[in-house]
Amino acid sequence: MKRWLLVLVAGCLVAARSVAADWVIVPGERVGPIDAGVSEARLVELFGAANVERASFEPEPGETVPVLSAPYDRGFGSGESERFAMVRVAPRADSQAVFPQQLRVIEPLVTGPLTPTREVRLGERAGAHGEVDYLINETQHLRGEEVVVGELQVWDIVNTSALDHPFHLHGFFFQVVERDGVAPAFRSWEDTVNVPAGGRVRIAWMPDDRPGEWMYHCHILEHHAAGMMAHFRVVRGASDHEPSQVSPHVQVHNEVAR
């Protein structure tokens, strides 16, 4: 199995490099893997023996290699592998890449014990005509509570359904604090995270000065359309009703990706 270096999540550098053979990449999520097809000794030198997964797959120059979507059980069976790309291997050359242990500094938004400011429950129920309704906090197309600029948000995303759901927050980036009580292997800025069936993911984010209407939802679009979405307002204060005239994409990119 091929080894890769994970250096980007949601278009932003992660805090520390990571070596792995595969990832679960959900709808709306973006990662930046770099081919780590260098020698075992070089990988150990770069990342340490404990961080290098041994692999036997070494393609030859000129060989065509399929890139597979591996089976993954989201709650209704794992299906089969699917090919979605082909890679032609170029002539072998020594890698000149140098990756420091720390790629960037990402200060944690929260440390130590804390009380979440919001619980977002992802659920489902049988619809009136045999369809499935997808819910947030037992409601389709929820109108969520307002968020105040500059007030730290710590949300518990709780999946009470039988399926995985990729949770996506529009316009803002968050840090994953823990998954089912376990801290992530590296710190990063993200806007989409998979919440497994029956699982809980805690995120932290800071609403900057971009008041207006925003939303969060499941990034499986049929789930979104069937009700698993919420609108909320970011406000400067209790009486704020003026939406921002500045492009949210430009401001978020400048703040997080610098």
N, C-alpha and C positions, 0 to 999 in steps of 0.2 A: 504494500500500500504506500502511495506517495506521501512524502512529508512536506508540509508547507509552513511558512512563517506568517503569522497573522500580525499585520502592522496597522491596518485601518479598519475602523468600524464606523458606519454612517458617514464616510468621507473624512473622518478625523483620525489623526494618529492616536493609537492607544498609548497608555503610560509606559508599558513594558512589553517587550517582545514575547511571543508565545509560539511554541512549536506543536503542531498537531497533524493528524492524518485526515481528519474530517471535522466538519461542523454541521450543526443544524442551522440552516439559513431559511428563515421564514419569509412569507410575502412582505415586502416593504423594507426588509433588512438588507444592508449592504456591507460586505467585508472586503478587505484588501489583502489577499494572500499572495505571497511571493514564493516561487519554486525554491524549495530547499533541497534540490537534488544534488547535493554535494556529499563528500565522503562522510562516513560515520565519525571519523576522527575530527574532521573540520567542524561538524555540528556540535560534538562534545566540547571542542575548544571554544566555540562561540557561545553555547548556551548551557553547558554543564551536563553531565551524564544523566542527572535526574530529570532533565527537561527534554531529553531526546527519546522519541519512540523508535524502536528498531523496525526496520522495514526491509523487505527482500526485493521489492520491485525496482528495477533499474532499467528503463527503456534504452534501446540502442539508437544511435543516430539514423535518421531516415524512417524510423518506425512511426506508425500512426497509432495514437493512444486514445481510446474513448474516455470522455469525462462523464461519469454516471451520477444520476440522482439516485442515491442508495435507498433501499426500503426503510421507511420510518413509520411507526405506528402512532398516528395522531388520535387514536381512539376508536377506529373502525377497521383495524387491520393494516398491515404494513405494505401490501401490494408488492410490486416487482420493481427491480432496477430499471431506470429509463435513461437512455443516452440522450444528452442534450448538446454535446459538443464533441469535436475531434481535435486533437493536438498533434501536429507533426513535429517530431523531435529533431532539433538542429544538431550540428556537430558538437561534440563535447568540448568544453573549455573550462578552465579553472575559474571559480567564482572570485571576483574581486570585491564583492559586497562586504561592507562592514556595518554591523548593526550593534549599536551600544545596548547595554542591558536596559538602560532607561531611555526611551524614545522622546519623552516630553514630561513635563511636570503637570500633573492634574491634581490639584488640591481637593481633598474630599469635602463634600458639602456637609456631611454629618459624620460624627464619630461617637462611639459609645452608645449606651442605651438611649432610646428615644421613643416618643409616642407619635404614631402616624397622625397626620392631619386629615387624611381621608382614606376610606376603604372603597375600592372600586370592585364590585362583584360581577364577574362574567358568568352568565347563566343561560338557560334555555327552558322552553316549555312547549308543549304541543299546542299548535294553533287551532283555530276554530274549524279550519277546512282540511285538516290532515297535514298541514305544513309545520315546520318548526319555527317558532319565534325565538330570536336571540336577544338577550337582555343585558342591560347594565343596571345593577341594583334593582332587579325585578321589574324593570321598566324598558319598553322599547323607545328608542330615540329620546333619551333622558335629557332634561334640562338640568345641568349640574350647578352646584353652588359656585358663586363668584370666587375669584382668586385675586388677592391684592398685590400690586407691584411691590417687589422687595421682600415679601414674606415667604420664607423657606417653605417649600411643599415636600412632605414626605408621604407618599401614597403606598398603600398596600393593595396590589392587584391580585385578587383572589379568584381563581377559576373553580366555580362550583359545578361546571358542566362535565360531560364525558369526553370532550374533545379539547385538543390544544387550541389556543387562540393567540395570535401575534398581536400584542397590544401596541398601538401607535399613538403618540402624542404629537399633534400638529404644531409646528412653529417653534418648538422649544426642544432643547436637549436635556437629558437626564442622566444621572449616574445610577447604575444598579447597585443597591446597597447589599442585598442578599437574595438568594433563591432558596426557598424552603429553609431559611435559617442559616444558610451557608454563604459566606462572602465570595464574590467572584474571584477568579484567578488573577485578573488584572483589572485596573481601573480604566474606564473609557467614558466618552460622551456618546449617548445613543438616543435614538428617537423611536426605536421599535425593539420589543423584547418578546420572546416566546414565553407564554405562561402555560405550562403543561396541564393536562386534565387533573383536577384535584390539587393543583399546585398554588403557591403563593410567591409573588415576587415583590420586593420592596424597592421603590425608586425614590430618588430625591432630585428636585429641580428648583430653580430660582426664577420666578417670573420677572423679567426685566421690563423696562419702561416702554411697553408696546400694548397699551390697552386696546380692547376690542373683543370681537367674537372669535373663539378658538374651539377646537374639538379634539376628542380622543375616541378611538374606536378599534374594533378588530380589523386587521388588514386583510382578512379573507373577505373579499368585497361582497359576496352573497350574504355573509353574516352581518356585515355593516348594513346592507340594504334591508335585511330582515330585522333590524332593530338594535344591533349591538354597537351603538354609538352614543355619544353625548356631546352637547354643546355647553360651553361655559364662557363667562366673560372674565377678562382680566381688567381690573379697574385700579385707578390711582387712589381711590378712597370710596367711601360708601356712596357719595353723590356723583361719582364720575360717570359720564355718559358720552365721552368724546373718544371715538375710535382713532387709533394711530393712522397717520397718513404716510408713514415710512414703510418701505418694503420689509416685511418680517424676514424674508430669506436673506437679504443683505446683512441685516443686523445680527442675526443668529450666526451666519457664516463667519463674520468678522470676529465675533466674540469667542466662539468655540474653537475655530480652526486655526487661530493665531499661534 
